[in-house]
């Protein structure tokens, strides 16, 4: 196997999804060069459908940092959501309660914006690689990989960042980490359907049959989810069976009805909470799903990743431009402060809206009491609005 001469850069970023690309962009703005590597191809990332709710500050980061303002023109501003239970919807008005909105903007579009921005600015992006290794993270971080032509490459850097997702190879290099887990006994059955929107904003629905979420994508394609067993085989479900579940869970006395259509994609998404601390080991730092995952109920995953790299870009700039390695020591505490708030918010939303197989009648009535209290209390509704649209960055 042939090898190329080693590449020298300031920051090597393992993982070229939204977190890795946003970090590379922010470092570019600060005058710090980086190289991004990813074992997926650009096409694979662009065609993998992911959730797409952006907090207020995530939108500001995309726009104000010069990535793109397309989220403002092609995205959909949502000024609230509906909590539906007992067959009736209750709107949570984000603008009234928190003075903020969120935006429906698929993660694939965030990736496309970031990839275009880094390409526009001459970013060093290497996709479709294999056999990635990260070594010497305590001294001279080095990344080795094989390119699509079978040529072996070596990158040496001042710092290496693991933004390589929930199956991170970088995470395993952190010595003696503390790992926090929570497994949930249910999953989401997710479908993409060809149908007009059923509602202008997201509907979070609690019913005796289980949770359901009605989201939107475009004028003709919608995203919907319902609670299921993690062992379900999505291919065993017919369109009729899927729609029966959704209609049963969403039906109510207010006459709301879903818009039907062909199911064009179906998948089962398991639920898991995970946090690893510290998020730094020597000259290696972790960001996004490499360090933490949350259930999707609170729409926090992508937003936490963008929050991580916002902080990380700042501490890297201080470390490299100001020769202040002590700045790296502040990263874990600053990042995890927001991560644990988001973990609580996601756990709260999940346990409030999902059914548990071992729940008693008392548990079910208590759950309904919590929802009634929430929608009838301005203070309770404000907590949801603030958490959903994102706590301000300090």
C-alpha positions in Angstrom: 0.0 0.0 0.0 1.4 3.4 -1.0 1.5 6.3 1.5 1.4 10.1 1.1 3.6 12.5 2.9 2.2 13.5 6.3 -0.2 16.4 6.5 0.4 19.0 9.3 -2.6 21.0 10.6 -3.6 22.7 13.8 -6.8 20.7 14.5 -7.7 17.3 13.1 -11.5 16.7 13.2 -12.7 13.1 13.1 -16.3 13.2 11.9 -17.6 15.4 9.1 -21.2 15.7 10.1 -22.8 19.0 11.3 -20.8 19.1 14.5 -17.4 18.5 12.8 -18.1 20.9 9.9 -19.4 23.7 12.2 -16.3 23.4 14.3 -14.1 23.5 11.2 -16.0 26.6 10.0 -15.8 28.4 13.4 -12.0 27.7 13.6 -11.6 29.0 10.0 -13.3 32.3 11.1 -10.8 32.4 14.0 -7.9 31.9 11.6 -7.2 28.3 12.7 -6.7 25.6 10.0 -8.2 22.2 10.3 -8.7 18.9 8.4 -11.9 17.0 8.6 -12.1 13.3 7.9 -15.2 11.0 7.8 -15.7 7.4 6.7 -19.0 8.2 5.1 -19.4 9.8 1.7 -21.0 13.2 1.2 -23.8 11.5 -0.6 -24.5 9.1 2.3 -24.8 11.9 4.8 -26.9 14.0 2.5 -29.4 11.1 2.0 -29.7 10.0 5.6 -32.8 11.5 7.1 -32.6 12.9 10.6 -34.7 15.0 12.9 -34.7 18.7 12.2 -35.8 21.0 15.0 -33.3 23.8 15.6 -33.3 26.0 18.7 -33.2 29.7 18.4 -29.4 29.9 19.1 -28.6 27.1 16.6 -30.3 29.2 13.9 -28.4 32.3 15.0 -25.1 30.3 14.9 -25.7 29.2 11.3 -26.7 32.7 10.2 -24.4 35.0 12.3 -21.2 32.9 11.6 -21.7 33.2 7.9 -22.6 29.6 7.1 -26.0 30.4 5.4 -29.2 32.2 5.9 -31.1 29.5 4.0 -32.7 28.3 7.3 -34.6 31.6 7.4 -35.9 31.3 3.8 -36.3 27.5 3.4 -36.9 26.5 7.1 -40.2 26.9 8.8 -40.4 29.0 12.0 -42.5 27.4 14.7 -43.8 29.7 17.4 -45.2 26.8 19.4 -46.2 23.1 19.7 -49.4 21.3 20.7 -49.6 18.9 23.6 -52.4 16.6 22.9 -53.9 14.2 25.5 -57.4 13.1 26.3 -58.3 13.6 22.7 -57.8 17.4 22.9 -54.9 19.6 21.8 -53.4 22.4 24.0 -51.0 24.9 22.3 -47.8 26.0 24.0 -47.1 29.5 22.7 -43.3 29.8 22.6 -43.3 33.4 21.5 -45.7 34.5 24.2 -44.1 32.5 27.0 -40.4 32.7 26.1 -40.1 35.3 23.3 -38.5 32.7 21.1 -39.2 30.3 18.2 -37.7 27.1 16.9 -37.2 26.2 13.3 -38.2 23.0 11.4 -35.1 22.5 9.2 -33.9 18.9 8.5 -30.4 18.0 9.7 -29.5 17.0 6.1 -30.1 20.7 5.1 -27.8 21.8 8.0 -25.1 19.5 6.6 -25.6 20.8 3.1 -25.2 24.4 4.2 -22.1 23.6 6.2 -20.5 21.5 3.5 -21.1 24.3 0.9 -19.6 26.9 3.3 -16.5 24.9 4.0 -16.1 24.1 0.3 -16.6 27.7 -0.5 -13.9 28.7 2.0 -11.4 26.1 0.8 -11.8 23.7 3.7 -9.8 20.5 3.8 -12.5 17.9 3.8 -11.8 14.2 3.3 -14.8 11.8 3.0 -15.2 8.2 2.1 -12.1 7.0 4.0 -11.5 3.7 5.8 -9.2 2.2 8.5 -9.2 5.3 10.6 -6.8 5.3 13.6 -6.2 8.1 16.2 -3.0 7.8 18.3 -0.6 9.8 20.5 -3.4 12.0 21.9 -1.3 12.9 25.0 1.6 14.3 23.0 1.3 14.8 19.2 -2.2 13.8 18.1 -2.0 11.8 14.9 -4.8 10.5 12.6 -4.1 7.7 10.1 -6.5 6.6 7.4 -6.8 5.0 3.9 -8.4 7.1 1.2 -10.9 5.8 -1.5 -7.9 5.0 -3.8 -6.2 2.8 -1.2 -3.5 5.3 -0.3 -2.5 5.6 3.3 -2.5 9.1 4.9 -1.2 10.5 8.2 -2.3 13.8 9.7 -0.4 15.3 12.7 -2.1 18.1 14.7 -1.9 20.2 17.8 -5.3 18.9 18.8 -7.7 16.2 17.6 -11.5 16.5 18.0 -13.7 13.4 18.0 -17.0 14.5 16.5 -17.6 11.0 15.1 -21.0 10.1 16.4 -22.5 7.6 18.8 -20.1 4.8 17.6 -17.1 7.0 18.2 -13.6 5.6 17.9 -12.3 8.6 19.7 -14.4 8.2 22.8 -12.6 4.9 23.6 -9.3 6.8 23.9 -10.4 8.7 27.0 -8.7 7.2 30.0 -10.9 6.1 33.0 -14.1 7.9 31.9 -17.2 8.0 33.9 -20.1 6.8 31.8 -23.8 7.4 32.6 -26.5 5.3 30.9 -30.2 5.0 30.8 -32.0 2.5 28.6 -35.7 3.0 27.8 -38.1 0.1 27.4 -39.6 1.5 24.2 -38.6 2.9 20.8 -40.1 5.1 18.1 -41.6 3.7 15.0 -40.8 6.5 12.5 -42.4 6.9 9.1 -42.2 9.3 6.2 -45.5 9.6 4.3 -46.6 11.3 1.1 -49.4 13.5 2.4 -50.2 17.2 3.1 -49.4 18.6 6.5 -52.0 17.6 9.2 -51.1 20.6 11.4 -49.0 23.8 11.1 -46.8 22.9 14.1 -45.6 19.7 15.9 -48.1 17.7 17.9 -46.8 15.7 20.9 -49.6 13.2 21.7 -50.1 11.1 24.8 -52.8 8.4 24.5 -53.7 5.1 26.3 -52.2 3.3 23.3 -48.9 5.2 23.6 -47.1 8.3 22.4 -47.2 9.7 18.9 -45.5 12.7 17.3 -46.8 14.5 14.2 -44.1 16.5 12.5 -43.7 18.1 9.0 -41.1 18.0 6.3 -42.5 19.7 3.1 -45.9 20.5 1.6 -46.1 16.9 0.3 -44.0 14.8 2.7 -44.5 14.4 6.5 -42.6 12.8 9.3 -44.6 10.9 12.0 -43.6 8.7 15.0 -45.4 6.4 17.4 -44.2 4.5 20.5 -43.4 0.9 19.9 -41.5 -2.1 21.3 -37.7 -1.9 20.4 -37.9 -5.3 18.9 -40.5 -4.4 16.2 -39.6 -5.1 12.6 -40.7 -2.1 10.6 -40.9 -4.1 7.4 -43.6 -6.3 8.9 -46.0 -3.3 9.2 -48.3 -2.6 6.4 -49.4 1.0 5.6 -52.9 0.2 6.9 -51.6 -1.1 10.2 -49.4 2.0 10.6 -52.3 4.4 9.9 -54.6 2.5 12.2 -52.1 3.0 15.1 -51.7 6.7 14.3 -55.4 7.4 13.9 -56.3 5.5 17.1 -53.7 7.5 19.1 -54.6 10.9 17.6 -58.4 10.6 17.6 -60.4 12.8 19.9 -63.5 14.8 20.7 -62.2 17.9 18.9 -62.5 16.3 15.4 -58.8 16.4 14.6 -57.9 13.9 11.8 -54.6 13.0 10.2 -54.0 13.4 6.5 -53.3 9.9 5.0 -51.0 8.9 2.3 -48.5 6.2 1.2 -45.7 5.3 3.6 -42.4 5.8 1.8 -40.0 5.1 4.6 -40.2 3.3 7.9 -37.7 2.6 10.7 -37.5 1.8 14.4 -35.4 4.2 16.6 -34.3 2.8 20.0 -34.2 5.2 23.0 -31.1 5.8 25.0 -29.5 8.4 27.3 -25.7 8.4 27.6 -23.1 10.9 28.9 -19.3 10.4 29.2 -17.1 12.5 31.3 -14.6 14.0 30.9 -15.0 15.2 27.3 -11.2 15.8 27.1 -8.2 13.5 27.4 -4.8 15.1 26.8 -5.0 16.8 23.4 -8.2 15.0 22.4 -11.6 16.6 22.9 -15.1 15.1 22.2 -18.2 16.8 20.8 -21.8 15.8 20.1 -22.9 12.2 20.0 -19.4 11.0 20.6 -19.8 12.3 24.2 -23.5 12.2 24.8 -26.9 11.1 23.4 -30.4 12.0 24.4 -33.9 10.6 23.6 -35.4 12.4 20.6 -38.5 13.6 22.5 -37.0 17.0 23.4 -35.3 17.6 20.0 -31.9 18.2 21.7 -29.4 16.0 19.9 -28.2 18.2 17.0 -28.6 21.3 19.1 -26.4 20.0 21.8 -23.7 19.1 19.2 -23.8 22.6 17.9 -23.6 24.0 21.4 -20.6 21.8 22.1 -18.6 23.1 19.2 -19.6 26.7 19.9 -17.8 26.3 23.3 -15.1 24.2 21.8 -14.2 26.7 19.1 -13.8 29.3 21.8 -11.5 27.2 24.0 -9.4 26.0 21.1 -8.9 29.6 19.9 -7.7 30.6 23.4 -5.4 27.5 23.6 -3.9 27.8 20.1 -3.9 31.6 19.4 -3.1 32.7 22.9 -0.9 29.7 24.0 -3.4 29.1 26.9 -3.7 25.3 27.3 -5.5 25.8 30.6 -8.5 26.9 28.5 -8.9 23.3 27.4 -9.5 22.3 31.1 -12.7 24.4 31.1 -14.4 22.6 28.2 -15.9 19.6 29.9 -17.6 21.5 32.7 -19.0 24.2 30.3 -20.3 21.7 27.8 -21.8 19.2 30.4 -23.6 22.0 32.2 -25.9 22.3 29.2 -25.9 18.6 28.4 -27.3 17.7 31.8 -30.0 20.3 31.5 -30.9 18.8 28.2 -30.8 15.3 29.6 -33.3 16.3 32.3 -35.5 18.1 29.8 -35.5 15.1 27.4 -36.1 12.6 30.3 -39.0 14.8 31.5 -40.7 15.0 28.1 -40.2 11.3 27.5 -41.6 10.1 30.8 -44.5 12.5 30.7 -45.7 11.5 27.3 -44.9 7.7 26.9 -46.6 4.7 28.4 -44.6 2.2 30.4 -45.6 -1.5 30.4 -45.3 -1.7 34.1 -47.3 1.5 34.8 -50.2 1.1 37.3 -53.5 2.9 37.0 -52.2 5.4 39.6 -49.2 6.1 37.3 -51.4 6.8 34.3 -53.6 9.2 36.3 -50.6 10.9 37.8 -49.2 11.4 34.2 -52.5 12.9 33.1 -52.4 15.2 36.1 -49.0 16.3 35.2 -50.1 17.2 31.7 -53.2 19.0 33.0 -51.0 21.0 35.4 -48.6 21.9 32.7 -51.0 23.3 30.2 -53.1 25.2 32.8 -50.0 26.8 34.4 -48.2 29.7 32.8 -45.1 28.9 34.8 -45.2 25.2 33.7 -45.8 26.1 30.1 -43.0 28.6 30.2 -40.6 26.0 31.5 -41.4 23.8 28.5 -41.2 26.8 26.1 -37.8 27.9 27.4 -36.4 24.3 27.3 -37.7 23.5 23.9 -36.5 26.7 22.2 -33.1 26.5 24.0 -31.6 28.2 27.0 -29.5 31.3 26.3 -25.8 30.8 25.9 -23.6 32.7 28.4 
